[in-house]
Amino acid sequence: MNPLAQLDNLDLDPVAKSQVAGMIRALLNQTAHDAELLHLKDAQIQAKDAAIQAKDLKIEALTHELAHIRRIRFGVKSETLSPLQRDVFEETLDTDLAAIEAEVEQLQDGRPGDTVVKPKRPRAGRQPLPDHLPRVEHRHEPASCTCDRCGKDLVKIGEDITEQLDVEPAKFFVHRHIRPQYACRACETVTAAPIPPAVIDGGMAAVGLLAWVMVSKYQDHLPLYRLEQIAARDNVILSRSTLADWVGRVGVALQPLVDRLTWHLLQGNTLHADETPVAQLDPGSGKTCKAYLWAYRSNDLQPGPRMIVFDYQNGRSGEHARQFLGAWKGHLMVDDYAGYKALFTDTGNSGACIELACFAHARRKFFDLHQANQYPQGHKSPMAWEALQRISVLYAIEAEGKSLDSAARQQLRVEKSQPQLHAFHDWLVQTRTGTAPGGASAKALDYSLKRWPALVRYAETGHLPIDNNPVENCIRPIAVGKKNWLFVGSERAGQRAAAIQTLLGTAKLNGLNPAAWLKDTLEKLPTWPNSRIDELLPFGKSD
């Protein structure tokens, strides 16, 4: 309806009609202007909503990243901290508590006439000291064998025995080899026992000292200058150049064992693989460049000795893994690093390696998301919590089948793991459909969905592992040790370190004392036949 047209039908004075027409026109113009403003505001609201949604996604990502960094910096119980690092925090707290209790006790003891009864400190049951340790007995007899009250002879009715653990620090001593010389007057000849063969001919270091240097440097991560200082406390002069000479020569002598151990590792059909960065000194520049220590681990779910082999390379290219594995084919458990992808898509050879994905890495994505949502709102992510609960069920099944043989474990996985995995996958797909792309939640879900075929492959058999934790546990001590030695001096030094850590790490995995094994091996190595070299490996039996 046009109000101006209706105005002509009214019987109004021309002046009044003109005024009313003006007012109507003004109202119509104001209405049109208001409609235009409303349209502009509606467009602005839609633009702001889009901007707010984008900001929400960005805030979620930043909150997730911030919480992750906070846990790395401050989190004692965080998964990003290795067991060795957590122990450092916990032992510091225990030390502080003991020091405070001691100070309180000293203050109470210093009070004259103090009758306060000291509370008994709660202690856990003390473990018995190992039976294999030698015992040094100290008998404490009473000052008199007669009774203080009546003077009669005392009768022994029993013994109160307590034991204390003691240690002697590195104890230096000298082996003196005496070779009597005998002459035959008739033949005019001299006879003497031959000089015993040694790893370092003519060297002054016995095998015990060589083993101590190698274990201290490569397992306890003590630089040679610290070993020099330890020896100096006993007035024993061991220069760093001498120690370095021993390390180099022993490394060469042990290399055949490393090569043979690598051969044994590659006979298996399932391997774990991972890598960790190492700083290497760049001669002439005064700076360091980044190298990598690659680690390859045997599968604990298969029979045979456990093995870890380290391979030092100057880069992280997947070509290094290809060169180490050579023609090896089998199941390879790795993380999502792109350098391994070529191993699983190589069609040039007869069949490529088969990828196994790590469920611990998939779990870590949800764990990070779960922890991130505690800041600052104080609540956790229900979606991440649900994923963690589902994954925990899978690990509980693995714990149940740990002691089973391969056939029984496969049956267990078919009956319990596979239904859980099918339900987990359906939940992942359904949850991802309702999750906005680009956020931390979507990334956590996409990580598992993208690698799902490789993640669930373990459940089809009874011998494949569920995660890559075995090799990561072998790398962690080296990552902690890097804080001591800071960098590798050269590529050759890195290769030597990888070789020695291969032998010591394998000895540890097989329950051997690395120092004792190395000492025994260095004694036998100079005269040991190459045909029996397997008997010297950290898992073999030697005569």
Summary of the structure (lengths in Angstrom):
residues: 543
radius of gyration: 37.2
end to end distance: 113.4
largest distance: 165.8
contacts: 1373
relative contact order: 0.10
helix: 54%
strand: 9%
